[in-house]
């Protein structure tokens, strides 16, 4: 049994004073897009980003910062994947060919989507998909339940959303579903009715007039959708999440024109009521909104970014949707945010792309009240491994499991399962997860350990 020991601090959920973050600058020039994931399958998170060079040479490069550990100290190896002539490329990291490693998708370059298929050892095969115009956003999902990953993207030349349906071998055909928008900007995927079918939401905003709307697309099966206007309020970014904990899906919006950040509560029948929780000054533009539990108190907090000089803000939920604001980074001009546990210490960190500061990771500093950090091991076993259905996590019975927690994380660093430990043996159903590599973390009062697990189909 292999156990990776990681340091964790005791977290006090009732703490209400400011939360702090430590910044590590990964790239200090302009970057429109960054992402992260375990690109080489070694169990730690690597960084993928676009570097923009305007003075000479290529206008942009697709780079990977491979994380290495030398005598326990992290360092990086810089790898160039490709060069582009368009600095506005966006990148996504996803296992698009279902072979249990992470591939890279780049968009933004005129008339082309690039897929970099991971062949291992940082070798990538580049594939071109011809489209009509520039892509504003792209996401991945199985829209027709054939166990193949499809692409959904915004085509700016026609102001439409299109689906490229995979037929195998990274070959795609156009899905006839096309919807026209007023200046569409972002796509977000989710299952709004919990029927196992992939739904999605699209934002739209005209930055000149301020008009636009948010639309919801409900999957009827076979890749057919019903479109409905969620609201007539414009939004540049949207993030679906159950913000109030009542088990239905709400969503958050950022309005780049009026600087407003808002949450929309679902009444249970997909009727949403808007509440503005923060408005930026006139010099700022609300561009990015994300949400996760940032202080480990069990409720959802909100992280925002803007393209002005307002920086990255954290709105800590103190209960009942009452928020206290902290500044993660001032004057950041944010073009992208990702929230995940980058350093595997049990709390969520922030990865930022910025046109002024480049790419940075902001590591969440655990709140401590005079209690020393304790380094310790959590002994546990996973069986069966690999698995395609039920996994048993068995913790050493000599340990104190009071307030213990089990978390399942994918290779992107995203939490896909979490459960409070009530017994030394815990069952986890992995049958609905995509095939691939995951990490199970068991956290006790003063220590946390991680084991790798393979989910197969």
C-alpha positions as CSV (number, residue, x, y, z in Angstrom):
1,X,0.0,0.0,0.0
2,X,1.5,3.3,-1.1
3,X,0.6,6.4,1.0
4,X,1.6,10.0,0.1
5,X,1.8,12.1,3.2
6,X,0.7,15.7,2.9
7,X,0.7,18.5,5.5
8,X,-2.6,19.9,6.6
9,X,-3.6,22.4,9.3
10,X,-6.5,22.2,11.6
11,X,-9.3,24.3,10.1
12,X,-11.7,26.2,12.4
13,X,-15.0,26.6,10.5
14,X,-16.3,29.4,12.8
15,X,-13.4,31.8,12.0
16,X,-14.7,35.0,10.5
17,X,-11.6,37.1,10.1
18,X,-9.9,37.8,6.7
19,X,-8.5,34.9,4.6
20,X,-5.1,35.3,3.0
21,X,-3.4,33.8,-0.1
22,X,0.2,33.4,-1.1
23,X,0.9,34.2,-4.8
24,X,3.4,32.3,-7.0
25,X,3.9,33.9,-10.3
26,X,4.3,31.3,-13.0
27,X,4.6,33.7,-16.0
28,X,4.9,37.5,-15.7
29,X,3.7,38.8,-19.1
30,X,0.2,38.9,-20.6
31,X,-1.8,35.7,-20.8
32,X,-5.4,35.3,-21.9
33,X,-5.8,31.7,-20.7
34,X,-4.3,29.2,-18.3
35,X,-5.4,25.8,-17.0
36,X,-4.0,22.9,-15.0
37,X,-4.0,19.1,-14.6
38,X,-1.8,16.1,-14.1
39,X,-0.4,16.1,-17.6
40,X,2.1,13.3,-17.1
41,X,0.2,11.0,-14.6
42,X,2.7,11.4,-11.8
43,X,0.1,12.5,-9.2
44,X,0.8,16.2,-9.0
45,X,-0.7,19.2,-10.8
46,X,1.1,20.8,-13.9
47,X,0.2,24.1,-15.4
48,X,-0.8,24.8,-19.0
49,X,-1.0,28.4,-20.4
50,X,-0.7,30.7,-23.3
51,X,2.2,33.2,-23.3
52,X,1.7,36.3,-25.4
53,X,4.7,37.9,-27.2
54,X,4.0,41.1,-29.1
55,X,7.4,42.4,-29.8
56,X,9.0,39.6,-31.9
57,X,8.7,36.0,-32.8
58,X,5.4,34.1,-32.5
59,X,2.5,36.1,-31.2
60,X,1.8,33.3,-28.6
61,X,3.0,30.0,-27.4
62,X,1.3,27.1,-25.7
63,X,3.4,26.1,-22.8
64,X,3.4,23.5,-20.0
65,X,5.1,24.0,-16.6
66,X,5.8,20.5,-15.4
67,X,5.9,20.3,-11.7
68,X,8.9,18.4,-10.3
69,X,10.0,17.7,-6.7
70,X,13.7,17.8,-5.8
71,X,14.3,16.7,-2.2
72,X,10.7,17.5,-1.5
73,X,11.0,21.1,-2.9
74,X,8.8,21.9,-6.0
75,X,10.4,23.2,-9.2
76,X,9.4,23.4,-12.8
77,X,10.4,22.2,-16.3
78,X,9.1,24.4,-19.1
79,X,7.8,22.6,-22.2
80,X,6.8,24.3,-25.4
81,X,3.9,22.5,-27.1
82,X,3.1,24.8,-30.0
83,X,3.3,28.3,-31.4
84,X,0.4,30.4,-32.7
85,X,-0.1,33.6,-34.7
86,X,-3.1,34.7,-32.6
87,X,-2.5,35.8,-29.0
88,X,-6.1,35.5,-28.0
89,X,-6.2,31.7,-28.0
90,X,-8.1,30.0,-25.2
91,X,-7.1,26.6,-23.8
92,X,-8.9,23.7,-22.1
93,X,-7.5,20.6,-20.6
94,X,-9.6,17.5,-20.9
95,X,-9.4,13.7,-21.7
96,X,-11.2,14.1,-25.0
97,X,-10.2,10.7,-26.4
98,X,-11.0,8.7,-23.2
99,X,-7.6,7.2,-23.0
100,X,-7.0,8.2,-19.3
101,X,-4.6,11.1,-20.0
102,X,-5.2,14.8,-20.4
103,X,-5.3,16.4,-23.9
104,X,-5.3,20.1,-24.7
105,X,-7.8,22.0,-26.8
106,X,-7.0,25.5,-28.1
107,X,-9.5,28.0,-29.6
108,X,-9.6,31.6,-30.6
109,X,-7.4,31.2,-33.7
110,X,-9.4,32.1,-36.8
111,X,-11.4,29.3,-38.4
112,X,-9.7,26.5,-36.4
113,X,-10.0,24.5,-33.3
114,X,-6.8,22.7,-32.3
115,X,-6.7,19.4,-30.4
116,X,-3.4,18.3,-29.0
117,X,-3.8,14.6,-28.3
118,X,-1.5,13.5,-25.4
119,X,0.7,10.6,-26.5
120,X,2.6,10.5,-23.2
121,X,6.0,11.9,-22.1
122,X,4.8,15.4,-23.2
123,X,4.4,14.4,-26.8
124,X,1.3,15.7,-28.5
125,X,-0.3,15.0,-31.9
126,X,-1.9,18.2,-33.3
127,X,-5.3,18.0,-35.0
128,X,-7.2,20.8,-36.8
129,X,-10.9,21.2,-36.9
130,X,-12.1,23.7,-39.4
131,X,-14.9,26.1,-38.3
132,X,-16.5,29.3,-39.4
133,X,-14.8,32.2,-37.6
134,X,-13.3,32.7,-34.1
135,X,-14.4,30.7,-31.0
136,X,-15.3,32.6,-27.9
137,X,-15.7,29.6,-25.6
138,X,-15.6,25.8,-25.8
139,X,-16.7,23.0,-23.4
140,X,-16.9,19.2,-23.4
141,X,-19.7,16.8,-22.8
142,X,-21.4,13.6,-24.0
143,X,-24.6,15.2,-25.4
144,X,-26.0,12.0,-27.0
145,X,-24.9,9.5,-24.3
146,X,-22.7,7.4,-26.7
147,X,-19.7,7.5,-24.2
148,X,-17.8,9.8,-26.6
149,X,-16.7,13.3,-25.7
150,X,-18.4,16.0,-27.9
151,X,-17.4,19.7,-28.3
152,X,-19.8,22.6,-27.8
153,X,-18.5,26.0,-28.8
154,X,-19.5,29.6,-29.5
155,X,-18.9,30.8,-33.1
156,X,-18.5,34.5,-33.0
157,X,-18.9,35.2,-36.8
158,X,-22.5,33.9,-36.7
159,X,-23.2,34.6,-32.9
160,X,-24.3,31.0,-32.6
161,X,-23.7,28.0,-30.4
162,X,-22.7,24.8,-32.2
163,X,-22.1,21.1,-31.2
164,X,-19.4,19.0,-32.8
165,X,-20.5,15.4,-32.1
166,X,-17.6,12.9,-31.9
167,X,-18.0,9.7,-33.9
168,X,-14.8,8.1,-32.7
169,X,-11.1,8.6,-33.2
170,X,-11.3,12.4,-32.6
171,X,-13.5,12.7,-35.7
172,X,-16.5,15.0,-35.4
173,X,-19.7,15.8,-37.3
174,X,-21.9,18.8,-36.9
175,X,-25.0,18.4,-34.7
176,X,-27.9,20.2,-36.4
177,X,-28.6,22.0,-33.1
178,X,-27.8,25.7,-33.6
179,X,-29.0,28.7,-31.7
180,X,-28.4,32.3,-32.5
181,X,-27.7,34.8,-29.7
182,X,-27.0,38.4,-29.2
183,X,-23.2,38.4,-28.8
184,X,-22.8,35.1,-26.9
185,X,-19.8,34.9,-24.5
186,X,-19.7,31.8,-22.3
187,X,-21.1,28.3,-22.1
188,X,-21.5,26.3,-18.8
189,X,-22.6,22.6,-18.6
190,X,-24.6,20.9,-15.9
191,X,-27.6,18.6,-15.4
192,X,-30.4,20.9,-14.4
193,X,-33.1,18.2,-14.0
194,X,-30.9,15.4,-12.7
195,X,-32.0,13.0,-15.4
196,X,-28.4,12.0,-16.5
197,X,-28.5,14.1,-19.7
198,X,-26.1,17.0,-20.4
199,X,-27.8,20.4,-20.3
200,X,-26.1,23.8,-20.7
201,X,-26.4,27.5,-20.2
202,X,-25.2,30.3,-22.4
203,X,-24.6,34.0,-21.6
204,X,-24.8,36.9,-24.1
205,X,-24.1,40.6,-23.8
206,X,-23.6,43.5,-26.2
207,X,-20.8,45.6,-24.7
208,X,-21.9,48.7,-26.6
209,X,-25.6,48.7,-25.7
210,X,-25.5,46.5,-22.5
211,X,-28.4,44.3,-23.8
212,X,-28.3,40.5,-23.7
213,X,-29.7,37.5,-21.9
214,X,-29.0,34.1,-20.3
215,X,-30.5,31.0,-22.0
216,X,-31.0,27.5,-20.7
217,X,-30.8,24.5,-23.0
218,X,-32.5,21.3,-21.6
219,X,-31.4,18.0,-23.2
220,X,-34.3,15.9,-24.5
221,X,-32.1,12.9,-25.4
222,X,-30.3,12.1,-28.6
223,X,-28.6,15.5,-28.7
224,X,-31.9,17.4,-29.0
225,X,-32.5,20.4,-26.8
226,X,-35.3,22.7,-25.7
227,X,-34.2,26.4,-25.4
228,X,-35.7,28.7,-22.8
229,X,-34.8,32.2,-21.7
230,X,-33.8,32.1,-18.1
231,X,-33.8,35.9,-17.8
232,X,-33.5,39.0,-20.0
233,X,-30.6,40.4,-17.9
234,X,-27.3,40.4,-19.8
235,X,-24.2,38.6,-18.5
236,X,-20.7,38.1,-19.7
237,X,-20.0,35.0,-17.5
238,X,-22.2,32.5,-15.7
239,X,-21.5,29.8,-13.1
240,X,-24.2,27.2,-12.2
241,X,-24.1,26.0,-8.6
242,X,-26.4,25.3,-5.7
243,X,-25.5,28.4,-3.8
244,X,-28.2,28.2,-1.1
245,X,-27.9,24.4,-0.4
246,X,-31.5,23.5,-1.2
247,X,-30.6,20.8,-3.7
248,X,-31.6,22.6,-6.8
249,X,-29.4,24.5,-9.3
250,X,-28.9,28.2,-9.0
251,X,-26.4,30.3,-10.9
252,X,-24.1,33.3,-10.6
253,X,-23.5,36.0,-13.2
254,X,-20.9,38.7,-14.0
255,X,-21.9,41.7,-16.1
256,X,-19.0,43.3,-17.8
257,X,-20.9,46.5,-18.7
258,X,-22.4,47.6,-15.4
259,X,-19.8,45.8,-13.1
260,X,-22.5,43.8,-11.3
261,X,-22.0,40.4,-9.7
262,X,-25.2,38.6,-8.9
263,X,-26.7,35.2,-7.8
264,X,-29.9,33.8,-9.1
265,X,-31.9,31.5,-6.8
266,X,-34.0,28.7,-8.2
267,X,-37.5,28.3,-6.8
268,X,-37.4,24.6,-7.6
269,X,-39.1,24.9,-11.0
270,X,-36.3,26.7,-12.8
271,X,-37.7,30.1,-12.1
272,X,-34.9,32.3,-10.9
273,X,-34.8,35.4,-8.7
274,X,-31.8,37.8,-9.0
275,X,-29.8,39.3,-6.1
276,X,-26.9,41.7,-6.8
277,X,-24.3,41.0,-4.1
278,X,-21.5,43.4,-5.3
279,X,-21.1,46.2,-7.9
280,X,-17.7,47.4,-9.1
281,X,-16.7,51.0,-9.8
282,X,-17.1,52.5,-13.2
283,X,-13.5,51.8,-14.2
284,X,-14.0,48.0,-13.8
285,X,-15.7,45.3,-15.8
286,X,-17.0,42.2,-14.1
287,X,-15.6,39.4,-16.3
288,X,-15.2,36.1,-14.3
289,X,-17.2,34.5,-11.5
290,X,-16.6,31.1,-9.8
291,X,-17.7,29.4,-6.6
292,X,-16.5,26.8,-4.1
293,X,-16.0,26.4,-0.4
294,X,-12.9,28.4,0.2
295,X,-12.8,28.4,4.0
296,X,-13.9,24.8,4.6
297,X,-17.0,25.8,6.6
298,X,-19.4,23.8,4.6
299,X,-21.1,26.5,2.5
300,X,-20.3,28.0,-0.9
301,X,-18.1,31.1,-1.3
302,X,-17.7,33.2,-4.4
303,X,-14.5,34.3,-6.3
304,X,-14.7,37.0,-8.9
305,X,-12.4,38.8,-11.3
306,X,-12.6,41.8,-13.6
307,X,-10.9,43.2,-16.6
308,X,-10.3,46.6,-15.0
309,X,-8.2,47.2,-11.9
310,X,-10.4,45.7,-9.2
311,X,-8.4,42.5,-8.8
312,X,-9.6,39.0,-7.6
313,X,-12.1,39.2,-4.8
314,X,-13.3,36.5,-2.4
315,X,-16.8,36.7,-1.0
316,X,-16.9,34.4,2.0
317,X,-20.4,33.1,2.8
318,X,-20.9,33.5,6.6
319,X,-24.3,31.8,6.4
320,X,-27.7,32.6,5.0
321,X,-26.0,34.1,1.8
322,X,-24.4,36.9,3.8
323,X,-21.0,37.6,2.4
324,X,-17.7,39.2,3.7
325,X,-15.3,40.4,1.1
326,X,-11.6,39.7,1.1
327,X,-9.1,40.7,-1.7
328,X,-7.0,37.8,-3.1
329,X,-5.1,40.0,-5.5
330,X,-5.4,43.7,-6.3
331,X,-5.3,45.1,-9.8
332,X,-5.2,41.9,-11.7
333,X,-7.2,42.5,-14.9
334,X,-8.5,38.9,-14.8
335,X,-9.2,37.0,-18.0
336,X,-9.7,33.6,-16.4
337,X,-10.0,31.8,-13.0
338,X,-9.8,28.2,-11.9
339,X,-10.5,27.0,-8.4
340,X,-9.0,23.7,-7.2
341,X,-6.8,22.2,-4.5
342,X,-3.5,22.8,-6.3
343,X,-1.2,21.8,-3.5
344,X,-3.4,18.9,-2.0
345,X,-3.4,20.4,1.4
346,X,-7.2,20.2,1.9
347,X,-8.3,23.7,0.9
348,X,-9.0,25.3,-2.5
349,X,-6.5,27.5,-4.3
350,X,-7.0,29.9,-7.3
351,X,-5.2,29.9,-10.7
352,X,-5.4,33.2,-12.5
353,X,-4.8,34.4,-16.1
354,X,-4.2,38.1,-16.5
355,X,-3.5,40.5,-19.3
356,X,-1.3,42.6,-17.0
357,X,0.2,40.0,-14.5
358,X,0.4,36.8,-16.6
359,X,-0.3,33.6,-14.8
360,X,-0.3,33.1,-11.1
361,X,-1.4,30.5,-8.6
362,X,-2.8,31.9,-5.3
363,X,-2.4,29.3,-2.6
364,X,-5.0,29.4,0.2
365,X,-3.3,29.9,3.6
366,X,-5.0,27.8,6.2
367,X,-6.5,29.7,9.1
368,X,-4.9,28.7,12.4
369,X,-5.7,29.8,16.0
370,X,-2.4,29.2,17.8
371,X,-2.4,25.5,16.8
372,X,0.7,24.0,15.4
373,X,0.6,22.1,12.1
374,X,1.1,18.4,12.6
375,X,2.7,16.1,10.0
376,X,1.1,12.6,10.0
377,X,0.1,9.7,7.9
378,X,-3.4,8.3,7.4
379,X,-3.2,4.6,6.6
380,X,-6.0,3.4,4.4
381,X,-6.7,0.8,1.7
382,X,-8.8,0.9,-1.5
383,X,-10.4,-2.2,-3.0
384,X,-11.0,-3.1,-5.7
385,X,-8.6,-0.9,-7.7
386,X,-9.2,-0.6,-10.7
387,X,-13.0,-0.5,-10.3
388,X,-16.1,0.2,-12.3
389,X,-18.8,0.2,-9.6
390,X,-18.3,0.1,-5.8
391,X,-15.1,1.0,-4.1
392,X,-14.4,0.3,-0.4
393,X,-12.2,2.7,1.4
394,X,-10.9,1.1,4.7
395,X,-9.2,3.2,7.2
396,X,-6.8,1.8,9.8
397,X,-8.9,1.1,12.9
398,X,-6.2,2.4,15.2
399,X,-6.9,6.0,14.0
400,X,-9.4,8.5,15.4
401,X,-11.9,9.1,12.6
402,X,-13.8,11.8,14.5
403,X,-14.6,14.6,11.9
404,X,-12.7,12.7,9.2
405,X,-13.6,13.2,5.5
406,X,-13.1,11.4,2.2
407,X,-12.7,13.3,-1.0
408,X,-12.4,12.0,-4.5
409,X,-10.5,14.3,-7.0
410,X,-10.1,13.9,-10.8
411,X,-6.8,14.6,-12.7
412,X,-7.9,18.2,-13.3
413,X,-7.8,18.7,-9.5
414,X,-11.6,19.1,-9.3
415,X,-13.5,17.5,-6.4
416,X,-16.1,15.0,-7.7
417,X,-17.1,13.4,-4.4
418,X,-17.0,14.2,-0.8
419,X,-18.3,12.4,2.3
420,X,-18.0,12.7,6.1
421,X,-16.5,9.5,7.6
422,X,-18.9,7.7,9.9
423,X,-17.2,4.2,9.9
424,X,-13.8,2.7,9.3
425,X,-15.2,1.2,6.1
426,X,-16.8,3.5,3.5
427,X,-18.4,2.6,0.2
428,X,-18.1,4.9,-2.9
429,X,-20.1,4.4,-6.1
430,X,-17.8,5.3,-9.0
431,X,-20.1,3.8,-11.7
432,X,-21.2,7.2,-13.0
433,X,-17.7,8.7,-13.3
434,X,-15.9,8.8,-16.6
435,X,-13.1,6.2,-16.9
436,X,-9.7,7.5,-15.9
437,X,-7.3,8.3,-13.0
438,X,-8.6,9.8,-9.8
439,X,-7.2,10.4,-6.3
440,X,-8.8,9.5,-3.0
441,X,-7.9,11.7,-0.1
442,X,-8.6,10.8,3.5
443,X,-8.4,13.8,5.9
444,X,-8.3,13.4,9.7
445,X,-8.0,16.1,12.3
446,X,-4.3,16.8,11.7
447,X,-3.2,14.9,8.6
448,X,-4.2,13.9,5.1
449,X,-3.0,11.2,2.7
450,X,-3.7,10.4,-0.9
451,X,-4.1,7.2,-3.0
452,X,-4.5,6.8,-6.8
453,X,-7.5,4.9,-8.1
454,X,-8.4,3.9,-11.7
455,X,-12.0,3.9,-12.8
456,X,-12.7,1.6,-15.7
457,X,-15.7,0.9,-18.0
